[in-house]
C-alpha cells in the first residue's frame, strides 16, 4: 500500500500537481508597537491563500483573508475582506529558513512585515 502511495505521489509531482501545504505564520507589522497575530496559510504551487487573526497597533481585533503568490522565496500577498476595511499589500522574501521579512503597505504608509513560519 505504501509503495502504491509513493508511486502516485511521484506521478502527481511529475505532472506538476502540487499538494497543498497548510502552515501557521506568526506575523508582526511595524516596529515600535507592532500589530501581531497568526495567519493560517496554504500554498498550492505558486498560489498562496489563507486567513488572518491579528491585533492591530491600537489593540483592536482584525480578521481578513489572504491571496497572493510566491516565486523563488519572494512573497506578494494582499488582504481581502478585512474586518476593519483596511487594504494592505505585503511584499517580502525568505532570508533564512522559516523567516520572511519585507514591508506591509497599507494605504500611503509602509512598515516592516516579519513572519516566522511554523
ChimeraX attribute file (.defattr): number of C-alpha atoms within 10 A of each C-alpha:
attribute: neighborCount
match mode: 1-to-1
recipient: residues
	/A:1	5
	/A:2	7
	/A:3	8
	/A:4	9
	/A:5	10
	/A:6	11
	/A:7	11
	/A:8	12
	/A:9	14
	/A:10	12
	/A:11	12
	/A:12	13
	/A:13	12
	/A:14	10
	/A:15	8
	/A:16	9
	/A:17	13
	/A:18	14
	/A:19	13
	/A:20	13
	/A:21	11
	/A:22	15
	/A:23	14
	/A:24	17
	/A:25	20
	/A:26	18
	/A:27	21
	/A:28	23
	/A:29	24
	/A:30	17
	/A:31	12
	/A:32	7
	/A:33	12
	/A:34	18
	/A:35	20
	/A:36	21
	/A:37	19
	/A:38	19
	/A:39	23
	/A:40	18
	/A:41	21
	/A:42	19
	/A:43	18
	/A:44	16
	/A:45	15
	/A:46	12
	/A:47	16
	/A:48	20
	/A:49	20
	/A:50	19
	/A:51	19
	/A:52	21
	/A:53	16
	/A:54	21
	/A:55	16
	/A:56	19
	/A:57	16
	/A:58	9
	/A:59	12
	/A:60	10
	/A:61	15
	/A:62	17
	/A:63	20
	/A:64	20
	/A:65	18
	/A:66	21
	/A:67	17
	/A:68	18
	/A:69	18
	/A:70	18
	/A:71	11
	/A:72	8
	/A:73	13
	/A:74	16
	/A:75	20
	/A:76	18
	/A:77	20
	/A:78	20
	/A:79	22
	/A:80	20
	/A:81	13
	/A:82	16
	/A:83	11
	/A:84	12
	/A:85	12
	/A:86	13
	/A:87	14
	/A:88	18
	/A:89	18
	/A:90	23
	/A:91	20
	/A:92	21
	/A:93	19
	/A:94	17
	/A:95	12
	/A:96	8
	/A:97	9
	/A:98	11
	/A:99	16
	/A:100	21
	/A:101	21
	/A:102	20
	/A:103	18
	/A:104	22
	/A:105	18
	/A:106	15
	/A:107	10
	/A:108	6
	/A:109	8
	/A:110	15
	/A:111	15
	/A:112	17
	/A:113	22
	/A:114	24
	/A:115	23
	/A:116	16
	/A:117	17
	/A:118	11
